[in-house]
Amino acid sequence: MRFGANYTPSQGWFHHWLDFDLDAVRADLDAIAALGLDHVRVFPLWPVFQPNRSLIRPRAVEQLVALADAAGERGLDVNVDGLQGHLSSFDFLPAWTRTWHRRNIFTDPDVVSAQEDYLRTLASALADRPNFLGMTIGNEIAQFAAGPPHPDPDRITPEQAGSWLERVLAACEEGAPGLPHLHAEYDASWYQDDQPFTPAHAARLGAMTAVHSWVFNGTAQRHGRNGTATSGHAAYLVELSKAWALDARRPVWLQEVGAPQPLIPAEYAAEFTEATVEAALDCPDLWGVTWWCSHDVSRDLADFPELEYSLGLLTNDGEVKPAGKSVSAIAAQWRGREHAPAPRTTALIVDAGDEDRAPHRSVCAPGGPVFEAFTRLTADGARPTTVLADLADDAGHLAARGITEVVTVDNVA
């Protein structure tokens, strides 16, 4: 069982790549390692690393390798997000994809070829590092493909999204063969009907499924800070993802989860953290939990949404916060233990339309019938999972997952 943090540098946030200070990075990593965590997810800024379509800055790549080596010295494995992309409400896209050079980042052949070169280069630079876990394509890059919510999307079809994912994942594999490369989308892929990055993409492409759990998506607003659905949202996403997985034992990585204020008040952060992680750990085939994020964003930096300033396990000055103490204690409790919860034998049927495109996946969103039925089952003491309507009568599929009972939304009191 893996426990880690999304690394947010205490000095300069992700702008630290512009003034890279390895000693400051080492101090941050010391603090993360002191929590007893075993890995970090790190975020090179795409425009900083590839400022021109034909220029991948060697010095930037060297700095990324130096960061990975510093992490390894502290017993921390490293997953690298490549196409940044989008972070904490800010977009970081190279100038050669915008305005005068506006090109669709998913379909323009020159842009996609450059992305392949970039991802291959990063993966290759780290391929021989024993603490390199592999590449994530980018952080919630699906948000660029649909509007709303994005104000200026690069629109594509689900078929184009799948083709793009296959190409960029293949580039990572070429750079670092045999490592678990993956992509990571946010909850729109599971909840938004017209999002071209679909649940099937998330659950079938790449080495594992990544889910990002944020209860400001309507969950905490509807169910309150201590509702079953709120503390169980991460577990719900883990189990929802399995409805679309063709591999009955496909690993799921809870790659982002955090305690956003004010929906989760600061004085409740530790309790929310413990309840959220406890619920997720009851999910079979969970690869790991990676908290967002390591350090708070400095108040010296302007224009972040208010909640982004307080999500760290540590303050900007390195003080361990209540959520940090909780995650540290959980990591210590699980260190060296096998993660093998019993199968979830009751499956709730998910009917989102065509399984590849999921045109009615909003039934799974907060307030939707699948979401609310799953919450009621959980509140009643059940341990539900999910199954697609098209697979609900497939005895072999159900047996492979350990499912003995299938229930419909209408049959959940």
Disulfide bonds with the S-S distance in Angstrom:
none
